[in-house]
């Protein structure tokens, strides 16, 4: 079979720069949060359109024999996005059974999510869309949001307000609100009072890109170094001048992890033996991680159905699981909602439909862990699809970082931002972020999440490229 990729098509030669610009613009606008919910809908439509324009680039570079395998690799993401679009939770609880909204907005969620992933991958097949420009687009979008929202917060609250006003409250319509737990955020074309984790997510991602400065420092041209350093500093200033300690801890943790990754990559490039050792070590760690995750999921599911672990009276753990307000107790609630179709009472009946595809709860449960929010919203089918996407992302990150190219600093920054997003939303996710309104704002309808799906597409390696990375 004759492979494609030897002779560029006229379409590719003529429109590569325009398509690269449009794709990077989609990324920047998504991470900026342009236009709020309406703007995101427009961006989702644009991402599908531009993703279709990248298909000639993908076909030109990807041999025919790998196309079916590349499409198959999309299936976990497709299942995940389909359940976030049309699952029982969304069609009944979120859209209220309105067929028009289900078809329209559910379709945007499904095809927008797939489209932006394909767009991210398609741009890597376009020589005009260098990783340097993709990273710049992401940082500009995040930086503009941080500059506007962070600057307005400082004007309204003052510097270090989370420390200065710690423990202090104010009254609004007869309700008490802690000053130190809120911030201002630009949503659409208005500013809203939101919880700290929601308003500072962009600053956390922006600050995490600073890991790229290590290899950039050795480059002869300092333009990229100054550009990334300036935007990283902007992110750090927003976190420190608030201060948002949760975000600072996450960024420092990512710096530590990515610093170790950088050292490992440095030694792996020196000898084949070191590279093989790195592959072996990461493979072992990868499968140990999978085993631990599934063991934890199994134990939580058993306790949610029978209180088996609570009845064992294990110090601290049993008490945590018995409390509905503790971190473990919230995770257990997510399992119970899933198993018993949103019913948390002791005499609730098991529901196969909600277990598989998600429940219709009477109220939103805040677990603060996006994987477990996905559990009760999309069922075990969606939950395992989310975990599969995460695990595949980890494997793809290794192949992406091991490429023998000169853009190491940009690859490090992109993986660092993805790792930061994963850790941040695994501990700080809040889908009821508005201070004065009880409005549900799911991660699947979030511009930052949309941008992270784009970057996930950027790091995706086809099997043929993975083989090259191992050689």
C-alpha positions as CSV (number, residue, x, y, z in Angstrom):
1,X,0.0,0.0,0.0
2,X,1.4,3.4,-1.0
3,X,1.7,5.8,2.0
4,X,0.6,9.4,1.8
5,X,2.7,12.3,3.0
6,X,5.2,12.4,0.1
7,X,3.7,15.1,-2.0
8,X,1.8,18.0,-0.3
9,X,-1.7,18.7,-1.8
10,X,-2.3,22.2,-3.3
11,X,-4.9,22.9,-0.5
12,X,-2.1,22.4,2.1
13,X,0.4,24.7,0.4
14,X,-2.2,27.4,-0.1
15,X,-4.1,27.5,3.2
16,X,-1.7,26.2,5.8
17,X,-1.0,29.6,7.4
18,X,-4.6,30.7,7.5
19,X,-5.8,27.4,9.1
20,X,-2.9,27.6,11.6
21,X,-4.0,31.1,12.6
22,X,-7.7,30.1,12.9
23,X,-6.9,27.1,15.0
24,X,-4.7,29.0,17.4
25,X,-7.3,31.7,17.6
26,X,-9.9,29.1,18.7
27,X,-7.5,28.0,21.5
28,X,-6.8,31.6,22.7
29,X,-10.5,32.6,22.7
30,X,-11.5,29.4,24.6
31,X,-8.9,30.0,27.3
32,X,-9.8,33.6,27.5
33,X,-13.5,32.6,28.1
34,X,-14.7,34.9,25.3
35,X,-18.4,35.7,25.4
36,X,-19.3,33.3,28.3
37,X,-21.7,30.5,27.5
38,X,-22.8,32.1,24.2
39,X,-19.2,32.7,23.2
40,X,-18.3,29.1,24.0
41,X,-21.1,27.8,21.7
42,X,-19.6,29.9,18.9
43,X,-16.1,28.7,19.6
44,X,-17.4,25.1,19.6
45,X,-18.9,25.6,16.2
46,X,-15.7,27.2,14.9
47,X,-13.6,24.4,16.3
48,X,-15.6,21.8,14.3
49,X,-15.3,23.9,11.2
50,X,-11.5,24.4,11.5
51,X,-11.0,20.8,12.5
52,X,-12.5,19.7,9.2
53,X,-10.1,22.0,7.4
54,X,-7.2,20.1,9.1
55,X,-8.2,16.7,7.8
56,X,-6.2,17.1,4.5
57,X,-3.1,17.7,6.6
58,X,-3.8,14.6,8.7
59,X,-4.4,12.4,5.7
60,X,-1.3,13.8,4.0
61,X,0.9,12.8,7.0
62,X,-0.8,9.7,8.3
63,X,-0.5,6.4,6.3
64,X,-3.9,4.9,5.4
65,X,-3.2,1.8,7.5
66,X,-3.1,4.0,10.7
67,X,-6.2,6.1,10.1
68,X,-8.6,3.5,11.4
69,X,-6.5,3.0,14.5
70,X,-6.3,6.8,15.1
71,X,-10.1,7.0,14.8
72,X,-10.4,4.0,17.3
73,X,-8.3,5.9,19.7
74,X,-11.0,8.6,19.8
75,X,-13.6,6.2,21.1
76,X,-13.0,6.8,24.9
77,X,-13.2,10.6,24.3
78,X,-16.3,10.1,22.1
79,X,-18.1,8.1,24.8
80,X,-17.2,10.6,27.4
81,X,-18.4,13.6,25.4
82,X,-21.6,11.7,24.3
83,X,-22.6,11.1,27.9
84,X,-21.7,14.7,28.9
85,X,-24.0,15.7,26.1
86,X,-27.0,13.3,26.2
87,X,-26.8,11.3,29.4
88,X,-29.8,11.2,31.8
89,X,-28.3,13.8,34.1
90,X,-27.9,16.3,31.2
91,X,-31.0,15.6,29.2
92,X,-33.3,15.6,32.3
93,X,-31.6,17.6,35.1
94,X,-29.6,20.1,33.1
95,X,-31.8,20.7,30.0
96,X,-35.1,19.9,31.7
97,X,-36.1,17.4,29.0
98,X,-36.3,20.2,26.4
99,X,-35.7,18.4,23.1
100,X,-34.5,21.5,21.3
101,X,-31.9,22.3,24.0
102,X,-30.8,18.6,24.2
103,X,-30.2,18.4,20.5
104,X,-28.7,21.8,20.1
105,X,-26.5,22.2,23.2
106,X,-25.8,18.5,23.5
107,X,-24.7,18.4,19.9
108,X,-22.4,21.3,20.5
109,X,-20.9,19.6,23.6
110,X,-20.3,16.3,21.7
111,X,-19.0,17.6,18.4
112,X,-17.3,20.6,19.9
113,X,-15.3,18.3,22.3
114,X,-14.3,16.0,19.5
115,X,-13.7,18.8,17.1
116,X,-11.3,20.7,19.4
117,X,-9.3,17.5,20.1
118,X,-9.0,16.8,16.3
119,X,-8.1,20.5,15.8
120,X,-5.3,20.2,18.3
121,X,-4.0,17.1,16.6
122,X,-4.5,18.5,13.1
123,X,-2.5,21.6,13.8
124,X,0.5,19.4,14.7
125,X,0.4,18.0,11.2
126,X,0.4,21.6,9.8
127,X,4.0,22.8,9.5
128,X,2.8,26.4,9.7
129,X,1.4,25.8,13.2
130,X,4.5,25.4,15.2
131,X,4.4,24.4,18.9
132,X,5.8,27.8,19.7
133,X,2.8,29.5,18.2
134,X,0.3,27.1,19.8
135,X,1.8,27.8,23.2
136,X,1.8,31.5,22.6
137,X,-1.9,31.4,21.7
138,X,-2.7,29.5,24.9
139,X,-0.6,31.9,27.1
140,X,-2.1,35.0,25.5
141,X,-5.7,33.8,26.0
142,X,-4.9,33.0,29.7
143,X,-2.9,36.1,30.2
144,X,-5.6,38.4,28.9
145,X,-8.2,36.8,31.2
146,X,-5.8,37.0,34.3
147,X,-4.9,40.6,33.5
148,X,-8.6,41.7,33.3
149,X,-10.1,39.6,36.1
150,X,-7.1,39.7,38.4
151,X,-6.6,43.4,37.9
152,X,-10.3,44.2,38.7
153,X,-10.1,42.0,41.8
154,X,-7.2,43.9,43.1
155,X,-9.0,47.2,42.4
156,X,-12.1,46.1,44.3
157,X,-10.5,44.2,47.2
158,X,-6.9,45.4,47.4
159,X,-3.6,43.5,47.5
160,X,-3.3,40.4,49.8
161,X,-7.0,40.7,50.6
162,X,-7.4,36.9,51.2
163,X,-4.9,37.3,54.1
164,X,-5.9,40.7,55.3
165,X,-9.6,39.8,55.5
166,X,-9.2,36.2,56.6
167,X,-12.1,35.4,59.0
168,X,-14.0,38.5,58.1
169,X,-17.5,38.5,56.5
170,X,-20.0,40.8,55.0
171,X,-23.8,40.7,54.7
172,X,-25.7,40.6,51.4
173,X,-29.5,40.3,51.4
174,X,-29.3,38.9,54.9
175,X,-26.7,36.2,54.1
176,X,-23.2,36.0,55.5
177,X,-20.3,35.8,52.9
178,X,-16.6,35.4,53.8
179,X,-14.5,38.0,52.0
180,X,-11.4,35.9,51.7
181,X,-13.1,33.1,49.8
182,X,-14.3,35.0,46.8
183,X,-12.8,36.9,43.8
184,X,-14.0,38.7,40.7
185,X,-14.2,36.9,37.3
186,X,-15.0,38.2,33.8
187,X,-17.7,35.9,32.5
188,X,-19.1,36.9,29.1
189,X,-19.0,40.7,29.3
190,X,-19.8,41.1,33.0
191,X,-17.9,40.7,36.2
192,X,-19.3,38.2,38.8
193,X,-18.3,37.2,42.3
194,X,-17.1,33.6,42.2
195,X,-15.3,31.2,44.5
196,X,-11.5,31.5,44.4
197,X,-10.8,28.2,42.6
198,X,-13.0,29.1,39.7
199,X,-11.7,32.7,39.3
200,X,-8.0,31.8,39.6
201,X,-7.9,28.6,37.4
202,X,-6.4,30.6,34.5
203,X,-3.7,32.1,36.8
204,X,-2.7,28.6,38.0
205,X,-2.4,27.3,34.4
206,X,-0.5,30.4,33.3
207,X,2.0,30.2,36.2
208,X,2.6,26.5,35.5
209,X,4.0,27.3,32.1
210,X,7.1,28.7,33.8
211,X,8.8,25.2,33.7
212,X,9.6,26.0,30.0
213,X,12.0,28.7,31.1
214,X,14.6,26.1,32.2
215,X,15.5,24.8,28.6
216,X,14.6,28.2,27.1
217,X,17.4,29.9,29.0
218,X,20.0,28.1,26.9
219,X,18.5,29.2,23.6
220,X,20.5,32.0,21.8
221,X,17.4,34.1,21.1
222,X,15.8,35.5,24.3
223,X,12.5,36.7,22.7
224,X,10.6,33.5,23.6
225,X,12.2,33.5,27.1
226,X,11.1,37.1,27.8
227,X,7.6,36.4,26.4
228,X,6.9,33.3,28.5
229,X,8.6,34.7,31.6
230,X,6.4,37.8,31.4
231,X,3.2,35.9,31.2
232,X,4.3,33.4,33.8
233,X,5.1,36.3,36.1
234,X,1.6,37.7,35.5
235,X,0.1,34.4,36.6
236,X,2.3,34.3,39.7
237,X,1.5,37.9,40.6
238,X,-2.2,37.2,40.5
239,X,-1.8,34.1,42.8
240,X,0.6,35.9,45.2
241,X,-1.2,39.3,45.4
242,X,-4.5,37.6,46.4
243,X,-2.9,35.2,47.8
244,X,-4.4,31.9,46.6
245,X,-2.5,29.3,48.6
246,X,-4.3,26.3,47.0
247,X,-3.2,27.4,43.6
248,X,0.4,28.2,44.7
249,X,0.8,24.8,46.2
250,X,-0.5,23.1,43.0
251,X,1.9,25.1,40.8
252,X,4.9,24.3,43.0
253,X,3.9,20.6,43.0
254,X,3.8,20.7,39.2
255,X,7.2,22.4,39.1
256,X,8.7,19.7,41.2
257,X,7.2,16.9,39.1
258,X,8.1,18.5,35.8
259,X,11.6,19.3,37.1
260,X,12.1,15.6,37.8
261,X,10.7,14.8,34.3
262,X,13.2,17.2,32.8
263,X,16.1,15.6,34.5
264,X,14.9,12.1,33.5
265,X,14.6,13.3,29.9
266,X,18.1,14.8,30.0
267,X,19.6,11.5,31.1
268,X,17.5,9.4,28.7
269,X,18.8,11.3,25.8
270,X,22.4,10.5,26.7
271,X,22.2,6.7,26.2
272,X,19.9,4.0,24.9
273,X,20.3,2.1,28.3
274,X,19.0,5.2,30.2
275,X,16.1,5.5,27.7
276,X,15.1,1.9,28.1
277,X,15.3,2.2,31.9
278,X,13.0,5.3,31.7
279,X,10.5,3.3,29.6
280,X,10.6,0.4,31.9
281,X,10.2,2.5,35.1
282,X,7.4,4.6,33.7
283,X,5.6,1.5,32.4
284,X,5.7,0.0,35.9
285,X,4.6,3.2,37.6
286,X,1.8,3.6,35.0
287,X,0.3,0.1,35.7
288,X,0.8,0.5,39.5
289,X,-1.2,3.7,39.3
290,X,-4.0,2.0,37.3
291,X,-4.1,-0.8,39.8
292,X,-4.3,1.6,42.8
293,X,-7.0,3.7,41.1
294,X,-9.2,0.7,40.3
295,X,-8.7,-0.7,43.8
296,X,-9.8,2.6,45.4
297,X,-12.8,2.8,43.0
298,X,-13.8,-0.8,43.9
299,X,-13.6,-0.2,47.7
300,X,-15.6,3.0,47.5
301,X,-18.2,1.4,45.4
302,X,-18.5,-1.5,47.8
303,X,-18.9,0.8,50.8
304,X,-21.4,3.0,49.0
305,X,-23.6,0.0,48.4
306,X,-23.2,-1.7,51.8
307,X,-21.3,0.5,54.3
308,X,-18.8,-2.4,54.6
309,X,-15.8,-0.2,55.4
310,X,-17.8,2.1,57.7
311,X,-18.8,-1.0,59.7
312,X,-15.2,-2.1,60.0
313,X,-14.5,0.9,62.3
314,X,-11.2,1.6,60.7
315,X,-9.7,4.6,62.5
316,X,-10.2,7.9,60.7
317,X,-11.2,6.2,57.4
318,X,-14.6,4.9,58.6
319,X,-15.4,8.2,60.2
320,X,-14.6,10.0,57.0
321,X,-16.8,7.7,55.0
322,X,-19.7,8.1,57.5
323,X,-19.6,11.9,57.2
324,X,-21.3,13.5,54.2
325,X,-19.2,16.6,54.5
326,X,-15.7,15.0,54.6
327,X,-13.7,14.6,51.4
328,X,-14.1,10.8,51.4
329,X,-17.8,11.1,52.4
330,X,-18.4,13.4,49.4
331,X,-16.9,10.8,47.0
332,X,-19.0,8.1,48.6
333,X,-22.1,10.3,48.0
334,X,-21.2,10.4,44.3
335,X,-21.1,6.6,44.2
336,X,-24.5,6.4,46.0
337,X,-26.1,8.9,43.6
338,X,-24.8,6.8,40.7
339,X,-25.9,3.4,42.1
340,X,-29.3,4.6,43.4
341,X,-30.4,7.1,40.8
342,X,-29.8,10.2,42.9
343,X,-31.4,8.9,46.0
344,X,-29.3,9.1,49.1
345,X,-31.8,7.6,51.6
346,X,-30.9,4.3,53.3
347,X,-33.8,2.4,51.6
348,X,-32.9,3.5,48.1
349,X,-33.2,0.9,45.3
350,X,-30.4,0.0,42.9
351,X,-30.8,1.4,39.3
352,X,-28.9,-0.2,36.4
353,X,-29.6,2.8,34.1
354,X,-28.2,5.4,36.5
355,X,-25.2,3.1,37.4
356,X,-24.3,2.8,33.7
357,X,-25.2,6.3,32.3
358,X,-25.7,8.7,35.2
359,X,-28.4,9.8,37.6
360,X,-31.0,12.5,37.9
361,X,-30.3,14.0,41.4
362,X,-32.6,16.3,43.3
363,X,-29.6,18.6,44.0
364,X,-26.0,19.0,42.9
365,X,-23.4,17.3,45.0
366,X,-20.0,19.2,45.3
367,X,-17.3,16.6,45.5
368,X,-14.6,19.1,44.3
369,X,-13.1,16.2,42.3
370,X,-14.0,16.3,38.6
371,X,-13.6,12.6,38.0
372,X,-16.3,11.9,40.7
373,X,-18.5,14.7,39.5
374,X,-18.3,12.9,36.1
375,X,-19.2,9.6,37.9
376,X,-22.7,10.6,39.0
377,X,-23.3,12.8,35.9
378,X,-22.3,10.2,33.3
379,X,-22.4,6.8,35.2
380,X,-19.7,4.2,35.3
381,X,-19.5,4.1,31.5
382,X,-18.6,7.8,31.4
383,X,-16.5,7.6,34.5
384,X,-14.3,4.8,33.0
385,X,-14.2,6.7,29.7
386,X,-12.8,9.7,31.6
387,X,-10.2,7.6,33.4
388,X,-9.2,6.0,30.1
389,X,-8.7,9.5,28.5
390,X,-6.6,10.5,31.5
391,X,-4.4,7.3,31.4
392,X,-4.0,7.6,27.6
393,X,-3.0,11.3,28.2
394,X,-0.3,10.2,30.6
395,X,1.1,7.7,28.1
396,X,0.8,10.2,25.2
397,X,2.7,12.8,27.3
398,X,5.7,10.5,27.6
399,X,5.8,9.9,23.8
400,X,5.3,13.6,23.2
401,X,8.2,14.6,25.6
402,X,10.6,12.0,24.1
403,X,10.5,13.4,20.6
404,X,13.9,14.3,19.3
405,X,13.1,17.8,18.2
406,X,14.3,21.3,19.1
407,X,11.1,22.5,20.7
408,X,11.6,20.8,24.1
409,X,10.7,23.9,26.1
410,X,7.3,24.2,24.4
411,X,6.6,20.5,24.9
412,X,7.4,20.8,28.6
413,X,5.2,23.8,29.0
414,X,2.2,22.2,27.2
415,X,2.5,19.0,29.3
416,X,3.0,21.1,32.4
417,X,-0.3,22.9,31.7
418,X,-2.1,19.6,31.1
419,X,-0.7,18.2,34.4
420,X,-1.7,21.3,36.2
421,X,-5.3,21.2,34.8
422,X,-5.5,17.5,35.9
423,X,-4.3,18.1,39.4
424,X,-6.2,21.4,39.9
425,X,-9.6,20.0,38.8
426,X,-9.0,16.8,40.8
427,X,-8.8,18.8,44.0
428,X,-10.3,22.3,43.4
429,X,-13.2,21.7,41.0
430,X,-16.3,23.7,41.9
431,X,-19.4,23.4,39.7
432,X,-21.4,25.9,41.8
433,X,-18.9,28.8,41.6
434,X,-21.2,31.8,41.8
435,X,-21.3,33.5,45.3
436,X,-24.8,35.1,45.1
437,X,-26.5,32.7,42.7
438,X,-27.0,28.9,42.8
439,X,-26.1,28.5,39.1
440,X,-24.6,25.2,37.9
441,X,-21.4,25.7,35.8
442,X,-20.1,22.2,34.8
443,X,-16.6,21.6,33.7
444,X,-17.8,20.1,30.4
445,X,-19.2,23.6,29.6
446,X,-16.0,25.4,30.6
447,X,-13.8,27.3,28.2
448,X,-10.6,26.3,30.2
449,X,-11.6,22.7,29.9
450,X,-12.2,23.2,26.2
451,X,-8.7,24.6,25.8
452,X,-7.2,21.7,27.7
453,X,-8.9,19.3,25.3
454,X,-7.2,21.2,22.5
455,X,-3.8,20.7,24.2
456,X,-4.6,17.0,24.7
457,X,-5.0,16.8,20.9
458,X,-1.7,18.5,20.5
459,X,0.2,15.9,22.5
460,X,-1.6,13.0,20.8
461,X,0.9,10.7,19.0
462,X,-0.2,8.3,16.3
463,X,1.2,4.7,16.6
464,X,3.7,5.4,13.9
465,X,5.1,8.4,15.8
466,X,5.2,6.4,19.1
467,X,7.3,3.8,17.3
468,X,9.7,6.6,16.2
469,X,9.9,7.9,19.8
470,X,10.9,4.4,21.0
471,X,13.7,4.0,18.5
